[in-house]
Amino acid sequence: MKVVAAVNGLITSEIAALYALRYASLYGFPLTLLHVENPEDSLDEVERSMVVIEEAAAVDAVTTERILLAGKPVKAIRRYLSANRVDTLFCSTSRHRHFFQNSLREQLTCQPLSADLAVVQIVRLDAAHAVRNMVLPIEEARLSVKKFALFASFARAYGAATEVYSVTLADSKKLAEFDIHLTRTLLRNINERLSHYVKLASFMDIPFRIKHAVARNEIDQILHHLSHHDFQLMIVGGRRRAGLPRLFGSHPIERLLRETPLNTIAFYGREDG
């Protein structure tokens, strides 16, 4: 089993690969630095990035290899993943979007992959070296084992404290109906449904807490919460979609990745079977 980091020569992909390195180091996996030939990428910059990552890997005693692929990026990556035992593919993303020009990240999230996909949005270049506090926003108690496993893995890798931020969506009418008793009942039910994750965090010796919010707009509430707390890394869950997202408008996670004030990893679980 190996971890793969897509490298294109940009500093953002280099930092994303450092997150991949942390993850690989935790499990003792080798790290593959993968580049798909692209006339827009500078091979000199790709080489420079790979050297930087390899030097960091040597410090953590992580074995590295370089893979250079040719052809259409998505097809080349899918072929490589199918032919190798890959745990997680890490790739960086950009805040800037161009109409009718879908990024590699957007194309990968619409494809069935044989490995987990971790899309990394870099906001702070220095934050990958020190993470003290992490946050995982969820809707009510919707937290998958796969998503929690990645969250807990980075918490162990950095020795970070963690928070699950549960947001319950409600329209104006429903908000007006919330009284103290109803609110307490709602939050108690969510806590009970998440109680097994609290136990897992305790077994793993991870500082863990759950916070709640009731809001009309999930992304607005999350962004407000992030602006008032000192987090260095956020993990969010993504959903694979058929077709190209821009033809049907922006998905909420797209907005969160564009506006997040901190480094964020969007997790897309592999296609089972």
N, C-alpha and C positions, 0 to 999 in steps of 0.2 A: 504494500500500500504506500502511496506517495501523495505529496501535496504539490500542486502546480500553481505557479504564479505567472500570469501573462505580463510580459515586459515589452514596452514600446519605446523606451528611451526618455519618456517624460518623467519628471520628478514625482508626479502623482502615482504612476505605476511602480516606481521604485519604492515609495513609501508603502503602497499596498502590498508589495512583495515582502516588506519587513513585517507586516502583520501575518502574512502567510508563514514567514520564518518562525515567528513566535509560536504559532499554532503547531507547526511541524516539530519544533523543538520539544514541546510539551509531550508529544506522543512518540518521539523518536523516529518520525517519518523522514525520509529524504525529501529534499525540495528540488523540484524541476523548474528551471527558468525557461519559459516558452515564449518564442517570438514567431509570429507569422509574417513573412515578408510582405512589406507594404511600401510602395514608392513614397508615401508621405512620411515615413519614419526614417530617421537618421541611424544607420547601422553603427556609426561611431558612438552615438548617444546610447544606443541599446547595449553596446559593448561596455561602455562606461558604467551604466546602471548595473549590469550583471556583475562586474568586478566589485562594485560597492556592496552588493547583496552577498556575494561569495565571501568577501572579507568578514562581513557581519556573521555569516553562517559558520565560518571557521571558529570564531570566538565561542559560539554555542555548540560546537562540535556536531553540526548538522551537515550531512553529506549533500552535495549539490550536483546537478548536471544541467547542461544546456541542450535545448531542443530547438532547432530552426525548421519551421514548416513553410511550405509554399502552397499557393492556391487560394481559393476563396476562404477567408478566415474562419467563418462558422463551420463550414464543411470540414476544413482541415482540423479544427479543434475537436469536433465531434468524432472524427475518425481516430484521432489520437486517444481521446478518452475511452472510446470503445475497445481499443487495442491494449490498454494499460489499466492496471488496478489503481485508480485515482480516488482518494478520499474526498478532496475538495479542490475546486478550481477558484483561485482568487484573481479578480481583474479590477482595474480602477475604472472610474467613470468621471464624466465632466458635468459641471453645472450647466454648461451652454448647450442648447439644442438648436438644430437647424431643420426647418420644415422639409419633409420628404428625404431627410438624410438620417437614417437610423444608425445609431452607434453600435459597436460590437456588443456592448452590454445589453442594449435593447433587443438585439437579435438573439442573443443567448438566452434571455429570459423568456423568449417565445418558443424555445426549442426544448424537446425532451432530451435530457442529458443523463449519462450514466454515472455522474458524480455530482456531489453537492456544489452549488455555485455561491460564492461570496463576492458580492459587488461592493467595492470600497470607495466611498466618497471622501476625499481628502480636503479638509478645511484648514487644519493646523499641521504644518509640516513637522513640528517638533513633538507632537502628541503621541506618536507611535513609540517613543522611547520610554514614556512614563505615564501609566494609567492608574490613577488612584481610585476613581469612582466610575462605574459603568451603569447604564440604564437600558432597560428593555421595555418599550411601550407595547401594550397589548390591548385588544378590545375585550372588556370584561374579563372573563377567565380563559380566553382562547389562547392557549400556550401549548405548542406541540413539543414532544420530547426532543425532536431533532433541533428545533430552534433553541430550546433550553440547553441542550448539549453544547452547542457552539458558544452560547453566552457563558456557560459555566467554564468551558475550556479557556476562554480568554481571561476570565476572572482568576482562574488558577495560574495561568501563564504570567499574569501581571501582579498577582497578589492583591487584586482590587476588591473594594467593597461594591456590592451590587444592589440595584433597585429594580423591581418590576413595577411599572407604572400602568395601572389598570384604568382605562377610560371607558365609561359607560355613556353611550350616545342617547340623547333624549331631546325631543323637540320642546318648544316653549310650553305647550300644554302639559306635557309630562313633567317638565321641570317644576311647574307650578304645583303639581300634585305631590311632590316629594316633601314629606315631613320628617321629623327626627326618627320616628319608628320605622317608616318605610326605608329611609336611607340606611339605618343600622342593619335592617334585615338584608338589604341588597348587598352591602359590603361584607356582612358575615357570610352570606352564601358564596360570594366570590372567594373569600379567604378559605373557606372550606374546600372549594373546588381546586384551589392551588396548594392545599396543605401538603400534598406529596412532594411538591417542588421545594417547599420549605424544609422538609425532612432530608431531601437529597442534598440541598445546600449545606445543611448541618453536618451530614456525613462527610462532605467534601471540605469542611472547614472553611466555607465561603461566607463572609458577612453578607446577610441577605435581609431585605425588607420589602414590604409591599406597600405602595401608596395608591390612592384612589382619586378619581375625579369624575364628575358628571358634567357633560358638556354637549353643546349642539353640534360642534365641529371638532372632529378628532384631531386633525392636523393642527388647527389653531391652538388647541389645548396643549398638545405635545410641545409645540414651539414655545408657547408661553412658559411651560414648565422648565424647558431646557434653559431659557434665558434667565431663570431665577435660581439655578442650581449649578454646582461646580462638577460637571461631568467631563470626562476626557474621551469617552467612547460610547457610542450607542449601537445596539444591535436591533434591527427590525426584521420582521418577516415579510418576504415578498411572495406574490402568487404568480405562477407561470400562467401566461395567457396565450391563446391561439390568435394568430394574426398580429398585425403591427399596431401598437397602442395608439400612435398619433392619429390614426384614421378614425378613432372613436373618442378622442379627447384625452386629456391627461388623467392618469390614474393617481389616487392620493399619494402613493409612495413616491411618484415622480416629483410631486411638489415638495415632499419632505426631504428628498435628496437634494433638491435645488436650494432649499432655504435652511437646511440644518446648520446650526452655528458650531457644530463639532464633528469630528471624524465619525463616520457612520458606516456600518457594514450591513448591507441588505442580504439576507439569507434566503436562498431558493433551494429547497430540498430536491434531491435527485428523484427521477421517475422510478418508483418501485417496480421491479420486474423488468 
